[in-house]
């Protein structure tokens, strides 16, 4: 049985997700340090990673949105990471009520370490590729990720199951229902006037 490209890619994504959930990269980055391993768990690392892209810091609500957790969970993560010294609150000069959270140098070191381990793992995976194959994969993968449906994009609606239990993007044509007539003229005219 030959699989279609979308099925092969979907299965590969599952394998990557399972590997990430097993936290292999975080464990390698921790190098036996339990404090680092704890800070590098998936939710904590997503939190730190989101902050790494915002040098001026972010409010907890934006961090929660960026990492896909609710605000209470983001608040608990904030408390844990503040206690670990990975993040700090940065008072805002213009508004004392606004105190964005930002990385400490200790937090930045952890993010840099995990990213380096990830980059090394990618390098190992690409070892069997030619330079041209690696370049083509990089271009296509970036394009694929950019096109990936996200909940904040309208096309994400297409992934929700229809009422009939099939995906809206299904290639099988739906059987159209006959228009209902109730004896008083054209059905389309009635729909338009409702």
TILOFI-765991 format. One record per residue: residue number from 0; residue in three letters; chain; y, x, z of N, C-alpha, C in turn. Coordinates in Angstrom, 1 decimal. Layout:
BEGIN
dose	loro	martor	nc2	nc1	nc3	cac2	cac1	cac3	cc2	cc1	cc3
NUM	ALA	A	Y	X	Z	Y	X	Z	Y	X	Z;
...
END
This chain:
BEGIN
dose	loro	martor	nc2	nc1	nc3	cac2	cac1	cac3	cc2	cc1	cc3
0	UNK	A	-1.2	0.8	0.0	0.0	0.0	0.0	1.2	0.9	0.0;
1	UNK	A	2.1	0.7	-1.0	3.3	1.4	-1.1	4.4	0.7	-0.4;
2	UNK	A	5.1	1.4	0.5	6.2	0.7	1.2	7.5	0.8	0.4;
3	UNK	A	8.4	-0.2	0.5	9.7	-0.1	-0.1	10.6	0.8	0.7;
4	UNK	A	11.6	1.4	0.0	12.5	2.3	0.7	13.1	1.7	2.0;
5	UNK	A	13.5	0.4	2.0	14.1	-0.1	3.2	13.1	-0.2	4.4;
6	UNK	A	11.8	-0.4	4.1	10.8	-0.4	5.1	10.6	1.1	5.7;
7	UNK	A	10.5	2.0	4.8	10.4	3.4	5.2	11.5	3.8	6.1;
8	UNK	A	12.8	3.5	5.7	13.9	3.9	6.5	13.9	3.1	7.8;
9	UNK	A	13.6	1.9	7.8	13.5	1.1	9.1	12.5	1.7	10.0;
10	UNK	A	11.4	2.1	9.5	10.4	2.8	10.4	10.9	4.1	10.9;
11	UNK	A	11.6	4.9	10.1	12.1	6.2	10.5	13.2	6.0	11.6;
12	UNK	A	14.0	4.9	11.4	15.0	4.7	12.5	14.3	4.3	13.8;
13	UNK	A	13.2	3.6	13.8	12.5	3.3	15.0	12.0	4.5	15.6;
14	UNK	A	11.4	5.4	14.8	10.9	6.7	15.4	12.1	7.5	16.0;
15	UNK	A	13.2	7.5	15.4	14.4	8.3	16.0	14.8	7.6	17.3;
16	UNK	A	14.9	6.3	17.3	15.3	5.5	18.5	14.3	5.8	19.6;
17	UNK	A	13.0	5.8	19.4	12.0	6.0	20.4	12.2	7.5	21.0;
18	UNK	A	12.4	8.4	20.1	12.6	9.8	20.5	13.9	9.9	21.4;
19	UNK	A	15.0	9.2	21.0	16.2	9.2	21.8	15.9	8.5	23.2;
20	UNK	A	15.2	7.4	23.2	14.9	6.7	24.4	14.1	7.6	25.4;
21	UNK	A	13.2	8.4	24.8	12.4	9.4	25.6	13.3	10.5	26.1;
22	UNK	A	14.5	10.6	25.6	15.5	11.6	26.1	15.1	13.0	25.9;
23	UNK	A	14.4	13.3	24.8	14.0	14.7	24.6	15.2	15.7	24.5;
24	UNK	A	16.2	15.3	23.7	17.3	16.2	23.6	18.1	16.4	24.9;
25	UNK	A	18.3	15.3	25.7	19.0	15.5	26.9	18.2	16.4	27.9;
26	UNK	A	16.9	16.3	27.9	16.1	17.1	28.7	16.2	18.6	28.3;
27	UNK	A	16.2	18.8	27.0	16.3	20.2	26.5	17.7	20.7	26.9;
28	UNK	A	18.7	19.9	26.8	20.1	20.4	27.1	20.2	20.7	28.6;
29	UNK	A	19.5	19.9	29.4	19.5	20.1	30.9	18.9	21.4	31.3;
30	UNK	A	17.9	21.9	30.5	17.3	23.2	30.8	16.8	23.3	32.2;
31	UNK	A	16.2	22.2	32.8	15.7	22.2	34.1	16.6	21.8	35.2;
32	UNK	A	17.9	21.7	34.9	18.9	21.3	35.9	18.9	19.8	36.1;
33	UNK	A	18.4	19.3	37.3	18.3	17.9	37.5	19.7	17.2	37.5;
34	UNK	A	20.7	17.9	38.0	22.1	17.3	38.0	22.5	17.0	36.5;
35	UNK	A	22.3	18.0	35.7	22.6	17.9	34.3	21.8	16.8	33.6;
36	UNK	A	20.5	16.8	33.9	19.6	15.8	33.4	20.0	14.4	33.7;
37	UNK	A	20.4	14.2	35.0	20.9	12.9	35.4	22.2	12.5	34.7;
38	UNK	A	23.1	13.4	34.5	24.3	13.1	33.8	24.1	12.9	32.3;
39	UNK	A	23.0	13.4	31.8	22.7	13.3	30.4	21.8	12.1	30.1;
40	UNK	A	21.6	11.2	31.0	20.8	10.0	30.6	21.6	9.3	29.6;
41	UNK	A	20.9	8.4	28.9	21.5	7.8	27.7	22.8	7.1	27.9;
42	UNK	A	22.9	6.2	28.9	24.2	5.5	29.1	25.3	6.4	29.5;
43	UNK	A	25.0	7.3	30.4	26.0	8.3	30.9	26.5	9.2	29.7;
44	UNK	A	25.5	9.6	28.9	25.9	10.5	27.8	26.8	9.7	26.8;
45	UNK	A	26.4	8.5	26.5	27.2	7.7	25.6	28.7	7.6	26.1;
46	UNK	A	28.8	7.4	27.4	30.1	7.3	28.1	30.9	8.6	27.9;
47	UNK	A	30.2	9.7	28.2	30.9	11.0	28.1	31.3	11.3	26.6;
48	UNK	A	30.3	11.0	25.7	30.5	11.2	24.3	31.7	10.4	23.8;
49	UNK	A	31.9	9.1	24.2	33.0	8.3	23.8	34.3	8.9	24.3;
50	UNK	A	34.3	9.5	25.5	35.5	10.1	26.0	35.9	11.4	25.3;
51	UNK	A	34.9	12.1	24.8	35.1	13.4	24.1	35.9	13.1	22.9;
52	UNK	A	35.9	11.9	22.3	36.6	11.6	21.1	38.0	11.1	21.5;
53	UNK	A	38.4	11.0	22.8	39.7	10.5	23.2	40.3	11.5	24.2;
54	UNK	A	40.9	12.6	23.8	41.4	13.6	24.8	42.4	13.0	25.8;
55	UNK	A	43.1	12.0	25.4	44.0	11.4	26.4	43.4	10.4	27.3;
56	UNK	A	42.1	10.2	27.1	41.4	9.2	28.0	41.3	7.8	27.4;
57	UNK	A	40.5	7.0	28.1	40.4	5.6	27.7	40.3	4.7	28.9;
58	UNK	A	40.7	3.5	28.8	40.5	2.6	29.9	39.0	2.2	30.0;
59	UNK	A	38.5	1.8	31.1	37.1	1.5	31.3	36.7	0.3	30.3;
60	UNK	A	37.6	-0.6	30.1	37.2	-1.7	29.2	36.9	-1.2	27.8;
61	UNK	A	37.7	-0.2	27.3	37.4	0.3	25.9	36.2	1.2	25.9;
62	UNK	A	35.9	1.9	27.0	34.7	2.6	27.1	33.5	1.7	27.1;
63	UNK	A	33.6	0.6	27.8	32.5	-0.4	27.8	32.2	-0.9	26.4;
64	UNK	A	33.2	-1.2	25.7	33.1	-1.7	24.3	32.5	-0.6	23.4;
65	UNK	A	32.9	0.7	23.6	32.5	1.8	22.8	31.0	2.1	23.0;
66	UNK	A	30.5	1.9	24.2	29.1	2.3	24.5	28.2	1.1	24.6;
67	UNK	A	28.7	-0.1	24.4	27.9	-1.3	24.3	27.3	-1.8	25.7;
68	UNK	A	28.1	-1.7	26.7	27.7	-2.2	28.0	28.8	-3.1	28.5;
69	UNK	A	28.4	-4.0	29.5	29.4	-4.8	30.1	30.3	-4.0	31.1;
70	UNK	A	31.4	-4.7	31.4	32.4	-4.0	32.3	31.9	-3.6	33.6;
71	UNK	A	31.1	-4.4	34.3	30.5	-4.0	35.6	29.6	-2.7	35.5;
72	UNK	A	28.8	-2.7	34.4	28.0	-1.5	34.2	28.9	-0.3	33.9;
73	UNK	A	29.9	-0.4	33.1	30.9	0.7	32.8	31.5	1.1	34.1;
74	UNK	A	31.9	0.2	35.0	32.5	0.6	36.3	31.5	1.4	37.1;
75	UNK	A	30.3	1.0	37.2	29.3	1.7	37.9	29.1	3.1	37.4;
76	UNK	A	29.0	3.2	36.0	28.9	4.5	35.4	30.2	5.4	35.7;
77	UNK	A	31.3	4.8	35.7	32.6	5.5	36.1	32.5	6.1	37.5;
78	UNK	A	32.0	5.3	38.4	31.9	5.7	39.8	30.9	6.9	39.9;
79	UNK	A	29.8	6.8	39.2	28.8	7.9	39.2	29.3	9.1	38.6;
80	UNK	A	30.0	9.0	37.5	30.5	10.2	36.8	31.7	10.8	37.5;
81	UNK	A	32.5	10.0	38.2	33.6	10.5	39.0	33.0	11.3	40.1;
82	UNK	A	32.0	10.8	40.8	31.3	11.5	41.9	30.7	12.8	41.4;
83	UNK	A	30.1	12.8	40.2	29.5	14.0	39.7	30.5	15.0	39.2;
84	UNK	A	31.8	14.6	39.1	32.8	15.5	38.6	32.9	15.7	37.1;
85	UNK	A	32.2	14.8	36.4	32.2	14.8	34.9	33.4	14.2	34.3;
86	UNK	A	34.1	13.3	35.0	35.3	12.6	34.5	36.3	12.6	35.6;
87	UNK	A	37.5	12.2	35.2	38.6	12.1	36.2	39.5	10.9	35.7;
88	UNK	A	40.2	10.3	36.6	41.3	9.4	36.3	42.6	10.1	36.0;
89	UNK	A	43.2	9.7	34.9	44.4	10.4	34.5	45.6	9.4	34.7;
90	UNK	A	46.5	9.5	35.7	47.6	8.6	35.8	48.4	8.6	34.5;
91	UNK	A	48.9	7.4	34.2	49.7	7.2	33.0	51.2	7.3	33.4;
92	UNK	A	52.0	8.1	32.8	53.4	8.3	33.2	54.2	7.0	33.1;
93	UNK	A	53.9	6.2	32.1	54.7	5.0	31.8	54.3	3.8	32.6;
94	UNK	A	53.0	3.8	33.1	52.5	2.6	33.8	51.6	3.0	34.8;
95	UNK	A	52.0	2.8	36.1	51.1	3.2	37.2	49.8	2.4	37.4;
96	UNK	A	49.8	1.2	36.7	48.6	0.4	36.8	47.5	0.9	35.8;
97	UNK	A	47.9	1.6	34.9	47.0	2.1	33.8	46.6	3.5	34.1;
98	UNK	A	45.3	3.7	34.4	44.8	5.1	34.7	43.6	5.3	33.8;
99	UNK	A	43.8	5.8	32.6	42.7	6.1	31.8	41.7	7.1	32.4;
100	UNK	A	40.5	7.1	31.9	39.5	8.0	32.4	39.4	9.1	31.3;
101	UNK	A	39.2	10.3	31.7	39.0	11.4	30.7	38.0	12.4	31.2;
102	UNK	A	37.5	13.2	30.3	36.5	14.2	30.7	37.2	15.4	31.5;
103	UNK	A	36.4	15.9	32.4	36.8	17.2	33.1	36.2	18.3	32.2;
104	UNK	A	36.6	19.5	32.5	35.9	20.6	31.8	34.4	20.6	32.0;
105	UNK	A	33.9	20.2	33.2	32.5	20.1	33.5	31.8	19.1	32.6;
106	UNK	A	32.5	18.0	32.4	32.0	16.9	31.5	32.0	17.4	30.0;
107	UNK	A	33.0	18.1	29.6	33.1	18.6	28.3	32.0	19.6	28.0;
108	UNK	A	31.7	20.4	29.0	30.6	21.4	28.8	29.3	20.7	28.6;
109	UNK	A	29.0	19.6	29.3	27.8	18.8	29.1	27.7	18.2	27.7;
110	UNK	A	28.8	17.6	27.3	28.8	17.0	25.9	28.6	18.1	24.9;
111	UNK	A	29.3	19.2	25.0	29.1	20.3	24.1	27.7	20.8	24.1;
112	UNK	A	27.0	20.9	25.3	25.7	21.4	25.3	24.7	20.5	24.7;
113	UNK	A	24.8	19.2	24.9	23.9	18.2	24.3	24.1	18.2	22.7;
114	UNK	A	25.4	18.3	22.3	25.6	18.3	20.9	25.0	19.6	20.2;
115	UNK	A	25.1	20.7	20.9	24.6	21.9	20.4	23.0	21.8	20.3;
116	UNK	A	22.4	21.2	21.3	20.9	21.0	21.2	20.6	20.1	20.1;
117	UNK	A	21.4	19.0	19.9	21.2	18.1	18.8	21.3	18.8	17.4;
118	UNK	A	22.4	19.5	17.3	22.6	20.2	16.0	21.5	21.2	15.8;
119	UNK	A	21.0	21.9	16.8	19.8	22.8	16.6	18.6	22.0	16.2;
120	UNK	A	18.4	20.9	16.8	17.2	20.0	16.4	17.3	19.6	15.0;
121	UNK	A	18.5	19.2	14.5	18.7	18.8	13.1	18.4	20.0	12.2;
122	UNK	A	18.9	21.2	12.6	18.6	22.4	11.9	17.1	22.6	11.7;
123	UNK	A	16.4	22.4	12.8	14.9	22.6	12.8	14.3	21.6	11.8;
124	UNK	A	14.8	20.4	11.9	14.2	19.3	11.0	14.5	19.6	9.5;
125	UNK	A	15.6	20.2	9.3	16.0	20.5	7.9	15.4	21.8	7.4;
126	UNK	A	14.7	22.5	8.2	14.2	23.9	7.8	13.3	23.8	6.6;
127	UNK	A	12.6	22.7	6.4	11.8	22.5	5.2	12.5	22.0	4.0;
128	UNK	A	13.8	21.8	4.1	14.6	21.3	2.9	15.3	22.4	2.2;
129	UNK	A	15.5	22.3	0.9	16.3	23.2	0.2	17.8	22.9	0.6;
130	UNK	A	18.7	23.9	0.3	20.1	23.6	0.6	20.6	22.4	-0.1;
131	UNK	A	20.2	22.2	-1.3	20.7	21.0	-2.1	20.1	19.7	-1.5;
132	UNK	A	18.8	19.8	-1.1	18.3	18.6	-0.5	19.0	18.2	0.8;
133	UNK	A	19.3	19.2	1.6	20.0	19.0	2.9	21.4	18.4	2.6;
134	UNK	A	22.1	19.0	1.6	23.4	18.5	1.3	23.3	17.0	0.8;
135	UNK	A	22.4	16.7	0.0	22.2	15.3	-0.6	21.9	14.4	0.6;
136	UNK	A	21.0	14.8	1.5	20.6	14.0	2.6	21.9	13.7	3.5;
137	UNK	A	22.7	14.7	3.7	23.9	14.6	4.5	24.8	13.6	3.9;
138	UNK	A	25.0	13.7	2.6	25.9	12.8	1.9	25.4	11.3	2.0;
139	UNK	A	24.1	11.2	1.7	23.5	9.8	1.7	23.4	9.2	3.1;
140	UNK	A	23.1	10.0	4.0	23.0	9.5	5.4	24.4	9.1	5.9;
141	UNK	A	25.4	9.9	5.6	26.8	9.5	6.0	27.1	8.1	5.4;
142	UNK	A	26.8	8.0	4.1	27.1	6.7	3.4	26.3	5.6	4.0;
143	UNK	A	25.1	5.8	4.3	24.2	4.8	5.0	24.8	4.4	6.3;
144	UNK	A	25.2	5.3	7.1	25.7	5.0	8.5	27.0	4.2	8.3;
145	UNK	A	27.9	4.6	7.4	29.1	3.9	7.2	28.9	2.5	6.7;
146	UNK	A	27.8	2.2	6.0	27.5	0.9	5.5	26.7	0.1	6.5;
147	UNK	A	26.3	0.7	7.6	25.4	0.0	8.6	26.2	-1.2	9.2;
148	UNK	A	25.6	-2.4	9.2	26.2	-3.6	9.8	26.5	-3.4	11.3;
149	UNK	A	27.7	-3.7	11.7	28.1	-3.7	13.1	28.6	-5.0	13.5;
150	UNK	A	28.5	-5.3	14.8	28.9	-6.6	15.2	30.4	-6.9	15.0;
151	UNK	A	31.2	-5.9	14.9	32.6	-6.1	14.7	33.0	-6.2	13.2;
152	UNK	A	32.0	-6.3	12.3	32.2	-6.5	10.9	31.6	-7.8	10.4;
153	UNK	A	32.3	-8.5	9.5	31.8	-9.8	9.0	30.4	-9.7	8.4;
154	UNK	A	30.0	-8.6	7.8	28.7	-8.6	7.2	27.6	-8.7	8.2;
155	UNK	A	27.9	-8.4	9.5	26.8	-8.5	10.5	26.3	-9.9	10.7;
156	UNK	A	27.1	-10.9	10.3	26.7	-12.3	10.3	25.4	-12.5	9.4;
157	UNK	A	25.3	-11.7	8.3	24.2	-11.8	7.4	22.9	-11.5	8.0;
158	UNK	A	22.9	-10.8	9.2	21.6	-10.4	9.8	21.1	-11.4	10.8;
159	UNK	A	21.9	-12.4	11.1	21.4	-13.4	12.1	20.4	-14.3	11.4;
160	UNK	A	19.4	-14.7	12.1	18.4	-15.6	11.5	19.0	-17.0	11.1;
161	UNK	A	18.6	-17.5	10.1	19.1	-18.9	9.7	18.4	-19.9	10.6;
162	UNK	A	18.7	-21.1	10.5	18.1	-22.2	11.3	16.6	-22.4	10.9;
163	UNK	A	16.3	-21.9	9.7	14.9	-22.0	9.2	14.1	-20.8	9.7;
164	UNK	A	14.7	-19.9	10.4	14.0	-18.8	11.0	13.8	-17.6	10.0;
165	UNK	A	14.6	-17.6	8.9	14.5	-16.5	8.0	15.9	-15.8	8.0;
166	UNK	A	15.9	-14.5	7.7	17.2	-13.8	7.6	18.0	-14.3	6.5;
167	UNK	A	19.3	-14.3	6.6	20.2	-14.8	5.6	20.1	-13.9	4.4;
168	UNK	A	19.7	-12.7	4.5	19.6	-11.7	3.4	18.3	-11.8	2.7;
169	UNK	A	17.5	-12.8	3.1	16.1	-12.9	2.5	16.2	-13.1	1.0;
170	UNK	A	15.3	-12.5	0.2	15.4	-12.5	-1.2	14.7	-13.8	-1.8;
171	UNK	A	14.0	-14.5	-0.9	13.3	-15.7	-1.4	14.4	-16.8	-1.6;
172	UNK	A	14.4	-17.5	-2.7	15.4	-18.5	-2.9	15.0	-19.7	-2.0;
173	UNK	A	16.1	-20.3	-1.4	15.9	-21.5	-0.6	15.8	-22.7	-1.5;
174	UNK	A	15.0	-23.6	-1.1	14.9	-24.9	-1.9	16.1	-25.7	-1.6;
175	UNK	A	16.8	-26.1	-2.6	18.0	-26.9	-2.4	17.6	-28.4	-2.2;
176	UNK	A	18.3	-29.0	-1.3	18.1	-30.4	-1.0	18.8	-31.2	-2.1;
177	UNK	A	18.2	-32.4	-2.4	18.9	-33.3	-3.3	20.1	-33.9	-2.6;
178	UNK	A	21.2	-34.1	-3.3	22.4	-34.7	-2.6	22.1	-36.1	-2.2;
179	UNK	A	22.5	-36.5	-1.1	22.3	-37.8	-0.6	23.3	-38.8	-1.2;
180	UNK	A	22.8	-39.9	-1.7	23.7	-40.9	-2.2	23.6	-42.2	-1.4;
181	UNK	A	24.7	-42.8	-1.1	24.6	-44.0	-0.3	25.1	-45.2	-1.1;
182	UNK	A	25.1	-45.0	-2.4	25.5	-46.2	-3.2	26.9	-46.4	-3.5;
183	UNK	A	27.8	-45.6	-2.9	29.3	-45.8	-3.1	29.9	-44.6	-3.8;
184	UNK	A	29.4	-44.3	-5.0	30.0	-43.3	-5.8	29.5	-41.9	-5.6;
185	UNK	A	30.2	-40.9	-6.1	29.8	-39.5	-6.1	29.8	-38.9	-4.8;
186	UNK	A	28.7	-38.2	-4.4	28.5	-37.6	-3.1	29.5	-36.5	-2.9;
187	UNK	A	29.8	-35.7	-4.0	30.7	-34.5	-3.8	32.1	-35.0	-3.5;
188	UNK	A	32.5	-36.1	-4.1	33.8	-36.7	-3.8	33.9	-37.1	-2.4;
189	UNK	A	32.9	-37.7	-1.8	32.9	-38.1	-0.4	33.0	-36.9	0.5;
190	UNK	A	32.2	-35.8	0.2	32.3	-34.6	1.1	33.7	-34.1	1.1;
191	UNK	A	34.3	-34.0	0.0	35.7	-33.4	-0.2	36.7	-34.3	0.6;
192	UNK	A	36.5	-35.6	0.8	37.5	-36.4	1.4	37.2	-36.5	2.9;
193	UNK	A	36.1	-36.0	3.4	35.8	-36.1	4.9	36.6	-35.2	5.7;
END
